Amino acid sequence: MADTNTAAQENTKPAKKGKDKKESFWSGVKKEWSKIIWLPAKTVGRQTGLVVVLSIIMGIIISVVDSGALRLIEKILSI
């Protein structure tokens, strides 16, 4: 049991203390920005069109279901 405690203590060494030069925020942003893999404009256009079309279709489906539910509720309450 003592061996596992010693091993666990060895893995938790204190962090290195020293004055490392900090990178400025904007240079970090620029560095990360360069790592982005941009999709071709044609692909983005197609995906945007697909999202718009699916949104319209879902809107129509939701409208139909809502109208049907409203009519059903009105019919039930009028009895």
CORMO-V891036 format. One record per residue. N is the residue number from 1. RES is the residue in one small letter. PSI is psi as a letter, one per 20 degrees, with the letter a starting at -180 (none if undefined). NEAR is the number of other ideal C-beta (glycine too) atoms within 8 Angstrom. Layout:
N&RES&PSI&NEAR, N&RES&PSI&NEAR
//
This chain:
1&m&h&4, 2&a&h&5, 3&d&h&6, 4&t&h&7, 5&n&g&8, 6&t&g&8, 7&a&h&8, 8&a&h&8, 9&q&h&7, 10&e&h&7, 11&n&i&6, 12&t&l&5, 13&k&q&5, 14&p&q&4, 15&a&q&4, 16&k&p&4, 17&k&p&4, 18&g&r&4, 19&k&n&3, 20&d&q&4, 21&k&p&4, 22&k&q&4, 23&e&p&7, 24&s&q&6, 25&f&g&6, 26&w&h&6, 27&s&h&8, 28&g&g&9, 29&v&g&8, 30&k&g&8, 31&k&g&9, 32&e&h&8, 33&w&h&7, 34&s&i&6, 35&k&i&6, 36&i&p&6, 37&i&o&4, 38&w&p&4, 39&l&q&6, 40&p&q&6, 41&a&h&6, 42&k&g&6, 43&t&g&8, 44&v&g&9, 45&g&g&8, 46&r&g&8, 47&q&h&8, 48&t&g&8, 49&g&g&8, 50&l&g&8, 51&v&g&8, 52&v&g&8, 53&v&g&8, 54&l&h&8, 55&s&g&8, 56&i&g&8, 57&i&g&8, 58&m&h&8, 59&g&g&8, 60&i&g&8, 61&i&g&8, 62&i&h&8, 63&s&g&8, 64&v&g&8, 65&v&g&8, 66&d&g&8, 67&s&g&8, 68&g&g&8, 69&a&h&8, 70&l&g&8, 71&r&h&8, 72&l&g&8, 73&i&g&8, 74&e&h&8, 75&k&g&8, 76&i&g&7, 77&l&h&6, 78&s&i&5, 79&i&none&4
//
